[in-house]
Amino acid sequence: MKRWLVLGFLALAVGCSGAPVREEAVTAAPGERLVDLKAASYSFTPAHLSVPADRPVVIRIRTEDTLIPHSFILESPGGNIIVRQSLTKGGETLVRLAPLPAGTYVFYCDKSFLGSSHRMKGMEGKLEALPEK
């Protein structure tokens, strides 16, 4: 009986250990600009991003919530959706953007809970693509 108990605990310990996770620093490719954004319960921080117009951009979004699903939607100045991306719960999501023309773009989370959208609760912001001087 003791042998089965020991073998059971050993199997449990081995089964619970996974492959080691390698955390690597995310770097932008040559010519890309890396911008950090944090997604929390009902907010994006910072709520205003500035990026160079006509250059590729990578947005690294860190999500603190591990239970609540979030998304990142980016709309053009005309209201067309450019990006729709689900965010990794409690982790990072990379969003690569093609060069954007100069202008002000809106980003937000389109998820909702009990009829109230995260955007209505303040989970939105602006991305400004500025011409380089």
DAURRA-V827044 format. One record per residue. N is the residue number from 1. SS is DSSP state (@ for helix, = for strand, . for the rest). PHI is phi in degrees with one decimal (999 if undefined). BURIAL is b if it has 9 or more other ideal C-beta (glycine too) atoms within 8 Angstrom, else e. Layout:
[[N:SS:PHI:BURIAL] [N:SS:PHI:BURIAL]]
//
This chain:
[[1:.:999:e] [2:@:-63.6:e] [3:@:-62.8:e] [4:@:-65.3:e] [5:@:-64.5:e] [6:@:-63.6:e] [7:@:-63.4:e] [8:@:-63.5:e] [9:@:-65.2:e] [10:@:-63.7:e] [11:@:-63.9:e] [12:@:-63.1:e] [13:@:-64.0:e] [14:@:-68.4:e] [15:@:-67.8:e] [16:@:-84.5:e] [17:.:-90.6:e] [18:.:-104.9:e] [19:.:-65.8:e] [20:.:-63.3:e] [21:.:-90.8:e] [22:.:-100.5:e] [23:.:-92.5:e] [24:.:-117.5:e] [25:.:-71.6:e] [26:.:-85.8:b] [27:.:-123.1:e] [28:.:-78.9:e] [29:.:-70.3:e] [30:.:-53.8:e] [31:.:90.3:e] [32:.:-95.1:b] [33:=:-105.6:b] [34:=:-97.5:b] [35:=:-125.8:b] [36:=:-98.3:e] [37:=:-141.1:b] [38:=:-113.4:b] [39:=:-107.8:b] [40:=:-117.5:b] [41:.:-47.2:e] [42:.:-140.1:e] [43:=:-155.9:b] [44:=:-114.0:b] [45:=:-130.2:e] [46:.:-73.5:e] [47:.:-85.3:e] [48:=:-133.1:e] [49:=:-115.6:b] [50:=:-119.1:e] [51:=:-133.3:b] [52:=:-72.7:b] [53:.:-69.5:b] [54:.:60.8:b] [55:.:-133.3:b] [56:.:-67.5:b] [57:=:-132.9:b] [58:=:-116.9:b] [59:=:-103.1:b] [60:=:-99.0:b] [61:=:-105.3:b] [62:=:-97.6:b] [63:=:-106.6:b] [64:.:-83.6:b] [65:.:-68.7:b] [66:.:-105.2:e] [67:.:-111.7:e] [68:.:-86.4:e] [69:.:-75.5:e] [70:.:-132.9:b] [71:=:-139.0:b] [72:=:-126.5:b] [73:=:-114.9:b] [74:=:-120.2:b] [75:=:-110.7:b] [76:.:-73.6:b] [77:.:-57.1:e] [78:.:-86.0:e] [79:.:94.3:e] [80:.:-79.7:e] [81:=:-78.2:e] [82:=:-95.1:b] [83:=:-135.2:b] [84:=:-136.1:e] [85:=:-136.6:b] [86:=:-72.8:e] [87:.:-99.7:b] [88:.:-69.8:e] [89:.:-68.7:b] [90:.:62.2:e] [91:.:-155.4:e] [92:=:-117.0:b] [93:=:-129.3:b] [94:=:-101.2:b] [95:=:-121.1:b] [96:=:-94.1:e] [97:=:-109.0:b] [98:.:-67.7:e] [99:.:-52.6:e] [100:.:-103.1:b] [101:.:-65.0:e] [102:.:-55.6:e] [103:=:157.7:b] [104:=:-109.9:e] [105:=:-113.9:b] [106:=:-108.0:b] [107:=:-124.1:b] [108:=:-164.0:b] [109:.:-103.5:b] [110:.:-98.8:b] [111:.:-74.7:b] [112:=:-141.5:e] [113:=:-141.6:e] [114:.:52.6:e] [115:.:82.3:e] [116:=:-114.3:e] [117:=:-77.6:b] [118:.:-62.6:b] [119:.:-62.5:b] [120:.:-62.8:e] [121:.:-85.9:e] [122:.:111.1:e] [123:.:-88.3:b] [124:=:-154.5:b] [125:=:-166.4:b] [126:=:-125.2:b] [127:=:-115.9:b] [128:=:-108.9:b] [129:=:-93.6:b] [130:=:-108.1:b] [131:.:-64.2:e] [132:.:-77.4:e] [133:.:-93.2:e]]
//
